[in-house]
Amino acid sequence: MGGLTACQPHQPPAAAHPVGTDVPILMYHKVGGKAYSKYWVSDAVFARQMAALKAYGYQAVSLADYLAYRAGSETPPQHPIIITFDDGYQDFYTDAVPILKANGMTAIAFIITSRIGSSEADRQTNSWDAPEKNFPANHLIWSEIRSFSAEGFGVGSHTVHHLSLLTLTNDQIQQELSVSRAALQANVGLPVFFFSYPGGRGYNQPAIHADLQEAGYQAAVCSTNGIANTLTSDVWALPRLMVLDANSVVYDPAHPNAFLMRQVDPAFPIPQISHIHLTFYHLDGSTSRTFSPGDKVALRIVFRNTGAPSDLRIRLILKYPSSPDTAGIYTSEAESHILDGKAEMVIPFSLPQALQPGWLDDEIVINDRFDILNFTSSGWSPAIEIGNPATPARANG
């Protein structure tokens, strides 16, 4: 097929005036076996999200790094990203941290200090959170926070009680900010400089910014949707991108902004694959839809790309129509660099000897070159018949 060329996120042209570096800040809450609400991302989706970011060169940095980039004392990597978790749930420690470590990523957990127990005996749940109390989730305990903090993961304040700062007096606000910070520092043994607004409320209040600064914080993240910039963003109201289970690595042309890579880079290049046409051949070059077990087959795939030139991995999957196993009984794949316009390729394969008579359905899955992002799938349709070669074959489709 020829060698693959890199397909990297779009790099804007150099500007005539100084510009800052975009640093997407991702906002998560809970990671678990299943996504019960918009505040959950399943383990499987989270793992693919982190793998995709790693594959495309994103490097997780800290909020302290971000401040250093602003000050000019450090140079940001080509694709910096900050990963944050709000509320302080146990699954950050049990589920998210292992996945983050496996992908060389770091993150910061913003803690509601009144919800943190000192031992397993007084571990608390999210019963305080009315919209989420039907989906019980444990909070962290101090020993777990100390454990992941010792491994380099960040700890920040999410106040003492997770109350809207807009409903509190100035004295109460100062208490929420200072008491939570003091509790974190006393229990973790490290300074705490970063804050997350409960419910995102109060982020646009200069008086609260002043309270934060007086309490010893250096920056704060909010819930306003957007990408932080080292030159233009307010350090007391850094925007974030809330990541949902629906913000997957499966591209849906009807919802392009839900695609994770488009969230972190609105100019991320995406191929637009259409008009997939398949033709099955015997090795003698004759077209057919009827084959016998063990036959050597060539599949010609023709399709059109009206989007970005991309390195793709194309997978053919065959299965019996009645089989619920979408992994199929046979898989063959190939790689190709697809330019604009019409493209075609041939996948040769051999049918398994143990195939039973009957029709097989096929699906063509087109992923990125890392086999992480899914750009399109053809869906299941009748492909070839296994049986008597004399059986009349259907027209190619």
Secondary structure by P-SEA (a helix, b strand, c coil): cccccccccccccccccbbbbbbbbbbbccccccccccccccaaaaaaaaaaaaaabbbbbcaaaaaaaaacccccccbbbbbbbcccccccccccaaaaaaacccbbbbbcccccccccccccccccccccccbbbbbbcaaaaaaaaaabbbbbbccccccccccccaaaaaaaaaaaaaaaaaaacccccbbbcccccccccaaaaaaaaaacccccccccbbbbbcccccccbbbbbbbcccccccccccccccccccccccccccccccbbbbbbbccccccccccccbbbbbbbbbbbbcccccbbbbbbbbbccccccccccccccccccccccbbbbbbbbbccccccbbbbbbbbbbbcccccccccccccccccccccccccccccc
